[in-house]
Amino acid sequence: MNDAEVLMNPNDLVQFLKKSPEYFTKDDIIRFCEENAIEMVNFHYAAADGKLKTLNFVISSKEYLDTILSDGERVDGSNIFPFIEAGSSDLYVIPRYATAFVDPFAETPTLGILCSYYDNTGKPLASAPEYILTQAAAAFRKNTGMDFKCLGELEYYVICDQDDFYPGRDQKGYHESAPFCKFEEMRVEAMRLIARAGGKIKYGHSEVGCFTKDGLYYEQHEIEFLPVDPRLAVEELILAKWILRNLGNQYGVTVSYAPKITVGKAGSGMHFHMMAEKNGKNVMIKDGVLSDIAKRMIAGILDVGDAVTAFGNTIPTSYLRLVPHQEAPTYICWGDRNRSVVVRVPLGWTGSSDMAAEANFDLKRKADKICKQTFEYRVADGSADLYETVAALIMGAMHGLEMNNALELADKLYASGNIFDPAYKDFLATLDQLPTCCDESADVLDAKRALFERDGIFPAGVIDSQIKKLKAYGDKGLSDSLLGNEEKFAELVDKYVHVA
């Protein structure tokens, strides 16, 4: 990392150590703690509920700090994952130095650090979500010779008491500015803190959702990240959720990632953009158009897209968001810039000339532009088991690269326009639908489990546990039963307002 990169990097440890996080060592962490008067270290790790867990350590000596950084600590796995029995539940949590960050909310100077799970034999816990994702990314690299990169779009609602001073317009909040966007300052503060914790942010903005109901004001926002290694992509989302909730607590407002807030208003998704790189170069475009590699990956994801809902849409209200005419997918297809499909190919600067030069009176810049093209899976939401969702998408993309008929399938499922336009009635009739409830999602996962279990990447016990969890809701026919019953709808939404 050169001096310019260090200067503009907001991470406190990068500034101090003058190196990229992937090169942080145990001695680096100890030196940072010594020279920055760090008094506490917090181990963080995500459990089955998707939320960040915390284990606190007071630094009593350099030797003790060295010990916890070297050996980690024990935790009760049966209270972290439902598939671990209480009789043999001890797990190790082992810190990963590259994830260290200064806790922005602690009054006492505190260093946070993310951990991986290890079993009683000292091996990575095969059923741990983080390890499943790590193995999926490694398998993709081994089997394709390419690196999988992705980014998440974190959508959320801020909920507070109604205030009619500079009121927002109903369902017209997209990219609104202050003062009509009331929580822009909170979003910007969150972005700054996420970046200091190592998150690679692309941008943030207010989203469509904006309305008042029963004396409360609801305002939707989004923070989008940059393409990175899959594990980092997931963990910056987990940290971002934690940071936003802590800020919400300070502001006296509720932050919710729930997929649906009320009838007829925009829900919150958790969209994932994906790409593959070969020798550091994006291969989603060839000769100025979408490459066959990209189309094959899309076809594979569409082929298992219904089963991915078992990890990406894990609560009954997930399926109240996946309804027609709400910019949410319902049928399994893909298209360009189309927001009602499972996979969308957004604008990627592929057909443009140098627009900056045009806008700035022939401003000179480099001739070779970095390819930014991605494709986007639009089904998942804030209830997603993030590690497993991205792992499942990787398995789907790898499946597509190996399918003999991938290009034919991609051509068959391509939607050139709005699939709900009458002109596309015949095309719509050929498409499969996404699951409409957790119960159906569990059935599809069971039917397609072999693809996820290949090479032992998803252990059978993890698949069994997810099916059991989804079936336990007993939500078959739920959407029909809620029609016209706003009171029952509101009760269900309230039950899951703090999901993940």
N, C-alpha and C positions, 0 to 999 in steps of 0.2 A: 504494500500500500504506500503510494507516494505522499508527499507532504500535502498536496492539494486535496487528495481524497480524505486524509485525516482531518484537515481543516474544516471540511464541509460535512463530516460525519457527526451526527448529534449524539451518538452513543458515548457515554462518559468514559467507559473503559477503553474504547478505541482512541479517544482523545488523550488519555493518560498513557496508554501502553504503546501507542503509535504502531499498531498492527491490526490486521483484520481479525474478527472474532474467531474464525476457524483455526487461527494460530495461537489462541490463548492457551496457556499452560497453567498447571496448578501453582507454580511459583509466581506467575503473573497475577493470579487472583490473590494470593497471599500478600504480595507486594502492594497491590492496589488497596487492600484492606488496611495494611499497616500505615500507608502514607496518606490515606484519606479518612482516618479515624472511624472506620466502619466498626460498629459495635455488635451487630447481629447479622446472621446469615439465615435466609429463608429458603428451604427447599420447596419447589413447586412441582406439581405433577397433575395431569388430568385423570379423573376417575371415569367410571362408566357413565356417570350423569353428564359428562362433558365440561363440568366446571373445574376451575383450578383449585387444587388442594394445597395446604401450606403446613410446613413443619418448621418451627422456629428454633434457632440456636443462638445462645449468647456466647460471644467469643471471649473465653476466659484466658486464653493463652495462644501463642503462635502454634504450639504443639497440638492443641485441641483443634484449631482451625485446620491444620495439616491433616489431622486424623479424619475429620468429617469429609474433607475434600477428597481424601484418598479412599476411604472405605464406605462412604455413604452412611445410611442408617436403615434400621428395620421398620416395616410398617405392617399393619394387619390387612392382608390382601382381601379377606372375606368382606371387609367393609368398604372396599374400593371397587371390586368386580363381582358380579353376581354368580359367575361360574367358578369361583374359588371357594372350596369348602373350608369351614371354620376349623376343622380338625388339623389341617396342614396349610395354614393360611399365611405364614410369615413370608414376606417378600423384602428384597433390598431395593432402596431407591438410591441410584448412583448419579451424582451431579455431572452435567455436561458443561465444561468450562466455557464453551463458545456462546452459551446462552445467558451468561451473567449480565445483570443490569442493576442499576441503583434504583431501589424502590422509591417511587415518587410520592407515596402516601404515608410512609412511616415517619413518625416524629423522631425516632432514634435512627441515626445513620445505618442503613440496612442494605445488604446486597441480596438480591433475588437470583436464583439459579434454577433452571429446569432440569428435571431428572428423568432417567430411564429406569424401567423395572427389570430386576434380575431375580431368578428363582433360587431355591435353596442350594443348588449345585454351583451357583456362581455364573450361570449362563443367562443370556437375555431371555426374559419370559416370553415364550412363543405366542401366548395368547394376548399379550399386551398390545393395545391398539397402535402405539407408536412403533413397536417392532414389526407388526403386520405391514404398516406403511413402508418402513425401511426395507423390508424384504421384497415388497412389490416393486419399489423403485429399482432395487438391485436386479431383480429378475427382468425388468424392462430393459435395463442397460445390457445385461448379459445376452438376452435373446434377440435384441434388435440392433445393438451397437450404437444406440442413441440414448440421450438423457432426456427424461421427462421433466418438464417444468410446468408450474401452474401458479395461479393466483386466485385469491378469493375476493368476492364483493360482499362486504358486511353491511347488511341493511338492518336498521333498528328504528324503533319508535321512542321518542321522548314523550312522557305523559305527565301532565301537571294540571293544576287548577286553571280553569278557563279565565282568560284575560283578553278583553276586547280592545286593548290598546294596540294599534296596528295589527288588526286581525289578518290571519292568513286566509287564502281562498280555498274552498272545499275542493280537494283532489287536484289542486293546481300548485303544489309546492315544488315542482321540479326546478332545481337550480335557483330557487328564490334567494334573495339577499336580505340581510338585516336592513331595517327592523322588522320586515314582514316575515322573515325567518328568525324566530326568537332564540334558537339554540345553536346558531352558527359559532358563537364564541366558545361554547362548550365542545363542539365538534373539533374546532381548530386546536383547542387545548389538548384534547384527546390525541389528535394526530401528532402533536409535538411530543407527548409522553410516549406514545407507541414507537415513534422513531428513536427516541432516547433508549428505549428498551430493545432496540435492534430490528424493529419492523421496517420493511421496505415499502413505503407508501407511494402510490401513484397519484391519487388525489382524493378529495372529499367534497361532497355537495349535499344539499337538501334533496329529498326525493318527492315523488308525486303525493304521497299520503299526507294530508293535512285536513283536519276536521275537528269539530267540537261535538261532544255528546255527553249528556247527563252532567253538565257542569265541569267537564274535563276537556282539556285541549290536547290533541294528538298531533305530533309533528315527526315526519319520517326523514331519516338521513341515511347516507351511504358513505362508507370509506372503502376505497378500492386499493389493492396492493399491486406490486410489481411481480413479474414472473421470477420464481426462485425454485430451489430444491423443494420437493413436496413436503418434507417434514418441517422445514422452515415456514412454508406457506400455511400449514395447519397451525403451528405453534404461535405464529404472529397473530392469527385470528383468535386463538384462545387467550392470549395476553391482551389483545385489543378489547375483547368482551369484558375481561376483568377490569381493565383500566376504565372503560366507559361506565361500568356499574359503580365503581368507586367514585368517579366524578359525579355521576347522578346522585349518589348519596350525599356528596358535598353540596350539590346544587339544590337538594331537596326535591328531586324529581325521580320518576321511575324510568328506567331504561329497559326496554323489552325487545327480545329477538324472536318473539312468538310469530309463527307463520301467518296467523290471522288475528286481527284485532276486533273487527266487527263486520256485519253484513254489508256488502256493496262497496267497501273501501279497499284500497290497495293493501295487499299482504306484503310480508317481508320474506324475500328469498335469500338463499346463500348460493349465489352463482359461482361456478368455477370456470375460469379460462385456462385452456391447456395448449401446449405446444411441445414439439420435440426438437432437440438440437443434435446435430452431428458435428463433432469437432468444434463445438461452440457456436455453430451457425444454425439459425432457425431454418427448418426444412418444410415449413408449412406452405411455402410458395415456391413454384418453379415456373420460370418463363413468364412471370407476371400474373399467374393465376394459381388457384388453390391446387396444391400438389396431390398426386395419387396417395402419398403417405398420409396426408391430412384426411383425405376422403376415406381411406381404409380405417384410420383411427376412429373417425366419426361413425362409420358403419358398425364397428365393433362395439362402441359405446351404445349406439341405438339398439343393437342386438341384445344387450343386457340392461338397457336403461330402465326397464320396468323393475328389475331385481335390485338395482342400485337404490331404489326408493326405500328398501328395507334398512339402509344405513343413513340415507339422506333425508328421509321424511318419517320420523319415528314416533309421532304422536297423532291422535285422532284429528286435531285441528289442522295438521299438515294438508289433509286432503280437502279441507274447506277452502284452501287457497288455490288448489289446482282445478279451476273451473273455467269454462270458456269466457272470452271477452274481458279478461282481467289481466292481460299481458302475462299469463302464466300458461305453461304447457298442459295439454290434456291428451294429445295424440302423439304417437311415436313417429317423428319425422324431423327433418332439419331444413334449414334455409339460410339465405343471406339477409342479415339485418332484420329478420322476422322474429318478433318477441313472443309468438304463440307456439313455438316449436321446442322440442326437447333440446336440440343443439342448434345454436345460432352462430353464424360466421359474421362477426362484426367488421366494420370498415377497418382496413389494415394498411392504409397508405400505399396500396399496391398500384392503383391506377393514376396516381397524382404526379404532377410535375413538382418542381420545388416551389411549394406554395409560399414558404417564408420569403423566398426571393421575390416572388410576385407581389406579396403584401408589403414588402419593405424596399421597393424600388431597386430590384436587382442586387439585393444583399448577397454577398458571396458566402458559401458554406461548402462543406465536404460533398463531393459528388456521390460517394458511397454511403447510402443511408442504411441504418440497422433495420432489418425486417422485424416488424412488431406484430405480425399476423398471429392471431390465436383463434381457437373456436371455443364456444361457451356452453357448458351444461347448465340449463336453467331450472332444473326441477327441484334441487335440494333447498332446504330452508334452515332456519336457526335452530331447529331441533336436531340437526344432523350429528351423528357420531363422526366427527370430522376426520380423524385418522382413517377410519374404515371406509368412509365415503370416497376419499381421494384414492385409497388403495383399490377400491372396487372400480373406480374410473380408469386407473392404470391397467388393471386386469382386462377391462373392456377394450381399451386402446390396443393392448398387446394382442388380444383375441382378434381384433380387426386386421392387424398387420399379418396375421397368420391365416385368415379366412380366404379360401380360394375365390369365393363369390363376393368379396367385400365391395369391389367397385360397382358390380351390378346392383348390390343391395343399396349402396349409397345413391345410385342413380334412381332406383325405384322409390326411395323414401324422400327424395328432394322435393321441397315445396317452393315453387317459384313465386308464390304470392300468399295472400291471406287465406289460410285454409278454410276459414268460415265464410268466405265470399261464395255466393251461389255458383260461381263459375268453377269452383273446386269441389262441388258436391260429389262427383264420381270419384275423384282422388281421395277425398276424405273417407269414403266408404271402404277403401282398401287398407286403411291404416288400423293398427292395433291401438287400443287405449292404454294409458297408464293405469295402475291400480287406483281404486277409488276409496280405499281405506287401509288401515294397518293389516287387517286380516288378509286381504287380497295380496298385499305386499309380501307378507310372510309366505304365502303359497308360492308366489313367483320365485322368491329366494330359494325355497326348498327345491323347486323344479330345476333351477339353474345353479345349484350350489357347487356342482363339480367344477365349473369354470373358476370359481373363487378359491376352491380348495386345492387346485393344481399346485404341485411342488410344495404342498404343505403351507402355503402362504397364509390362508385363512384356516386355522385349525377347526376341525369338525365341531368341537365344543363351543366355539365362538358363534358359528352359524346356528347351532341348536339353541344357544342362549338367546340370540337375536330373534329367532322365530318364536320362541316361548314368550319373550317380552312383547312382541307385536300381537300375538294371539290373545294375550291376557287382557287387552283392551276390550275385546268383544264388540268391536265397532262396526261390524258389517251392517250396512243399511243406515248408518248414522246420518249421512247427509240428507237422505229423504225424510228422516224423522225430525230433522231440525227445520224443515221448510216452514216458514211463517211463524216459527216459535222463537222470537228474538230473546225472550227471557232465558230459555234453555241454552240458546247459543251463547249468550253473555256469561252464563255460569260455566260453560265449558271453556270459553276463552280465558276467563279469570283463573281457572284451575291451572292453565299452562302458561300464564303470562311471564313467569320467571324461568322458562325452559332453557336448558343449556347455559 
